[in-house]
Protein backbone atom coordinates (compact mmCIF):
# COMPACT_ATOMS: atom_id res chain seq x y z
CA UNK A 1 0.00 0.00 0.00
CA UNK A 2 1.23 3.50 -0.82
CA UNK A 3 2.04 5.63 2.21
CA UNK A 4 2.00 9.38 1.71
CA UNK A 5 4.80 11.40 3.25
CA UNK A 6 4.54 14.91 4.63
CA UNK A 7 5.77 17.56 2.22
CA UNK A 8 8.84 18.35 4.37
CA UNK A 9 10.09 14.75 4.14
CA UNK A 10 9.80 14.90 0.35
CA UNK A 11 11.73 18.16 0.19
CA UNK A 12 14.50 16.85 2.45
CA UNK A 13 14.89 13.83 0.15
CA UNK A 14 15.63 16.28 -2.71
CA UNK A 15 18.52 17.87 -0.78
CA UNK A 16 22.10 16.75 -0.37
CA UNK A 17 24.58 17.62 2.38
CA UNK A 18 28.37 17.61 2.14
CA UNK A 19 30.39 18.19 5.33
CA UNK A 20 34.05 18.63 6.21
CA UNK A 21 35.76 18.67 9.60
CA UNK A 22 39.04 20.26 10.68
CA UNK A 23 40.86 20.39 14.04
CA UNK A 24 42.56 23.64 15.09
CA UNK A 25 44.96 24.27 17.98
CA UNK A 26 43.36 27.66 18.81
CA UNK A 27 40.43 28.22 21.20
CA UNK A 28 36.86 27.77 19.85
CA UNK A 29 36.08 31.51 20.01
CA UNK A 30 39.09 32.34 17.80
CA UNK A 31 38.26 29.61 15.27
CA UNK A 32 34.61 30.67 15.16
CA UNK A 33 35.57 34.32 14.72
CA UNK A 34 37.76 33.55 11.69
CA UNK A 35 35.28 31.20 9.98
CA UNK A 36 32.47 33.69 10.68
CA UNK A 37 34.42 36.42 8.84
CA UNK A 38 33.60 36.47 5.08
CA UNK A 39 36.74 38.56 4.64
CA UNK A 40 38.56 35.33 5.47
CA UNK A 41 36.33 32.46 4.34
CA UNK A 42 34.51 34.01 1.39
CA UNK A 43 37.53 35.24 -0.47
CA UNK A 44 37.95 32.10 -2.59
CA UNK A 45 34.82 33.19 -4.46
CA UNK A 46 36.17 36.70 -5.12
CA UNK A 47 39.29 35.45 -6.91
CA UNK A 48 39.54 33.97 -10.37
CA UNK A 49 40.22 30.24 -10.18
CA UNK A 50 39.82 27.06 -12.19
CA UNK A 51 36.90 25.94 -9.98
CA UNK A 52 35.22 29.30 -10.64
CA UNK A 53 35.88 28.73 -14.37
CA UNK A 54 38.12 31.80 -14.42
CA UNK A 55 35.33 33.95 -12.97
CA UNK A 56 34.89 35.68 -9.64
CA UNK A 57 31.99 37.10 -7.66
CA UNK A 58 31.57 40.47 -5.96
CA UNK A 59 30.43 40.58 -2.33
CA UNK A 60 28.09 43.31 -1.06
CA UNK A 61 26.96 43.57 2.56
CA UNK A 62 23.27 44.46 2.81
CA UNK A 63 23.18 45.01 6.58
CA UNK A 64 25.19 47.37 8.73
CA UNK A 65 26.43 44.47 10.84
CA UNK A 66 28.74 42.05 9.05
CA UNK A 67 28.25 39.31 11.63
CA UNK A 68 25.43 37.91 13.69
CA UNK A 69 21.84 36.84 13.35
CA UNK A 70 20.02 38.51 10.45
CA UNK A 71 23.18 39.58 8.62
CA UNK A 72 22.55 39.66 4.86
CA UNK A 73 24.94 39.85 1.97
CA UNK A 74 24.71 39.54 -1.79
CA UNK A 75 27.00 37.79 -4.26
CA UNK A 76 26.97 38.94 -7.91
CA UNK A 77 28.95 38.09 -11.00
CA UNK A 78 29.14 35.83 -14.01
CA UNK A 79 30.38 32.30 -14.41
CA UNK A 80 30.76 30.72 -17.85
CA UNK A 81 28.87 33.75 -19.18
CA UNK A 82 25.86 33.03 -16.94
CA UNK A 83 24.69 35.57 -14.37
CA UNK A 84 24.99 34.66 -10.71
CA UNK A 85 23.10 36.83 -8.24
CA UNK A 86 21.98 35.62 -4.84
CA UNK A 87 21.35 36.92 -1.35
CA UNK A 88 22.33 35.05 1.79
CA UNK A 89 21.03 35.57 5.33
CA UNK A 90 22.38 34.32 8.66
CA UNK A 91 19.44 32.43 10.20
CA UNK A 92 21.13 31.02 13.33
CA UNK A 93 24.10 32.47 15.16
CA UNK A 94 25.55 31.80 18.60
CA UNK A 95 28.98 33.39 19.01
CA UNK A 96 31.74 30.83 19.40
CA UNK A 97 29.41 27.89 18.86
CA UNK A 98 27.39 27.70 15.63
CA UNK A 99 26.12 29.59 12.62
CA UNK A 100 23.68 28.80 9.80
CA UNK A 101 23.28 30.88 6.65
CA UNK A 102 21.27 30.26 3.50
CA UNK A 103 20.10 31.77 0.25
CA UNK A 104 16.86 33.75 0.45
CA UNK A 105 14.52 35.14 -2.17
CA UNK A 106 15.01 34.60 -5.89
CA UNK A 107 18.51 33.26 -6.57
CA UNK A 108 20.36 33.05 -9.86
CA UNK A 109 22.72 30.16 -9.25
CA UNK A 110 24.13 27.58 -11.64
CA UNK A 111 24.74 24.28 -9.84
CA UNK A 112 22.29 24.80 -6.97
CA UNK A 113 18.81 26.25 -6.78
CA UNK A 114 19.23 26.93 -3.04
CA UNK A 115 21.86 26.23 -0.40
CA UNK A 116 22.36 26.35 3.35
CA UNK A 117 25.70 26.34 5.14
CA UNK A 118 26.17 25.35 8.75
CA UNK A 119 29.17 25.80 11.03
CA UNK A 120 29.57 24.13 14.39
CA UNK A 121 32.62 24.66 16.61
CA UNK A 122 33.36 22.33 19.54
CA UNK A 123 36.12 22.17 22.12
CA UNK A 124 37.61 18.65 22.20
CA UNK A 125 40.64 17.08 23.94
CA UNK A 126 42.44 17.13 20.56
CA UNK A 127 41.72 20.82 19.94
CA UNK A 128 38.91 22.87 18.48
CA UNK A 129 36.83 20.90 16.01
CA UNK A 130 35.07 22.86 13.29
CA UNK A 131 32.45 21.11 11.17
CA UNK A 132 31.29 23.01 8.12
CA UNK A 133 28.57 21.73 5.80
CA UNK A 134 26.68 22.72 2.67
CA UNK A 135 23.15 21.45 2.07
CA UNK A 136 21.83 22.15 -1.40
CA UNK A 137 18.98 21.55 -3.81
CA UNK A 138 19.63 20.81 -7.46
CA UNK A 139 18.30 23.33 -9.99
CA UNK A 140 15.57 22.58 -12.49
CA UNK A 141 16.14 22.43 -16.22
CA UNK A 142 18.12 19.79 -18.10
CA UNK A 143 21.26 21.89 -18.66
CA UNK A 144 21.46 23.02 -15.01
CA UNK A 145 20.63 19.54 -13.72
CA UNK A 146 23.53 18.09 -15.74
CA UNK A 147 25.93 20.79 -14.50
CA UNK A 148 24.77 20.17 -10.94
CA UNK A 149 25.16 16.41 -11.29
CA UNK A 150 28.69 16.83 -12.65
CA UNK A 151 30.01 19.65 -10.48
CA UNK A 152 27.94 20.38 -7.33
CA UNK A 153 29.63 17.89 -5.00
CA UNK A 154 33.09 18.75 -6.33
CA UNK A 155 32.38 22.46 -5.83
CA UNK A 156 31.10 21.79 -2.28
CA UNK A 157 34.30 19.95 -1.33
CA UNK A 158 36.44 22.69 -2.88
CA UNK A 159 34.50 25.45 -1.13
CA UNK A 160 34.54 23.77 2.30
CA UNK A 161 38.26 22.99 2.03
CA UNK A 162 39.10 26.61 1.12
CA UNK A 163 36.95 28.02 3.91
CA UNK A 164 38.49 25.79 6.59
CA UNK A 165 42.06 26.16 5.26
CA UNK A 166 41.75 29.95 4.91
CA UNK A 167 40.47 30.11 8.49
CA UNK A 168 43.48 28.07 9.63
CA UNK A 169 45.86 30.53 7.93
CA UNK A 170 44.05 33.46 9.60
CA UNK A 171 44.09 31.73 13.01
CA UNK A 172 47.81 31.01 12.73
CA UNK A 173 48.54 34.71 12.02
CA UNK A 174 47.28 35.66 15.47
FENWO-V430953 format. One line per field, one symbol per residue. ss: DSSP state (2 for helix, 1 for strand, 0 for the rest). A space follows every 50 residues. Layout:
ss->???
//
This chain:
ss->00000022222220111111111100022222222202222022200000 00000011111000000000011111111001111111111111000111 11111111000001111111111100111111111110000222222222 222222222222222222222200
//
